[in-house]
Amino acid sequence: SQTIHQWPATLVQPVGSPLSLECTVEGTSNPNLYWYRQAAGRGLQLLFYSVGIGQISSEVPQNLSASRPQDRQFILSSKKLLLSDSGFYLCAWSTDRRPYGYTFGSGTRLTVV
Amino acid sequence: GENVEQHPSTLSVQEGDSAVIKCTYSDSASNYFPWYKQELGKRPQLIIDIRSNVGEKKDQRIAVTLNKTAKHFSLHITETQPEDSAVYFCAASIGYPGNTGKLIFGQGTTLQVKP
């Protein structure tokens, strides 16, 4: 069966520190992968999506970046965190067969202090 | 750019009453409209969806209606129960060429069902 793993679950980081959040998918090949951010009391904002290894599309210009070093691995990074980067980060995947059938990971709650 | 507006932002109902959440979308090429339920601190989970070739879909106590002309769709929950309390998100597919599968989400509605 297909599963998605996202870690860490919670993270407290100082301003200016680097960030690395990881997401992996099991049980499927060549998934579409997404990073969303949910700020407090707000909706889900699409940050990045990827349709294949090394293919990253950015939706919102910011100090975050994403990489897909392997078919089922999606990484969200930052060199220097800002206070405004705080939020709930969700990874999601879908397939070409059901491109809009998202399955979300359990999320990472990031607090930048 | 593409946008999805969702109302109300908060909704409080008595147990047993109905709840309605409304969304409007801007991209006329959108053809898929899912609804997600997110319980506190958990991941969003798909509860119902509708495609643009259908006007209404029902699954037990929940139903979704779509008006393509007006570009709005609604979630209806009947006979609400305390366990329906959660944040609900609507979404619309982005009609870009190719099958990128991108969704634009509404701002969310916090539903509280009072016992």
Interface residues (C-beta under 8 A of the other chain):
Chain A: N32 Y34 Y36 R42 G43 L44 Q45 L46 Y49 V51 S57 L90 S94 D96 P99 Y100 G101 Y102 F104 G105 S106 G107 R109
Chain B: Q6 Y32 P34 G41 K42 R43 P44 Q45 L46 D49 F89 A91 S93 N99 T100 G101 K102 L103 I104 F105 G106 Q107 G108
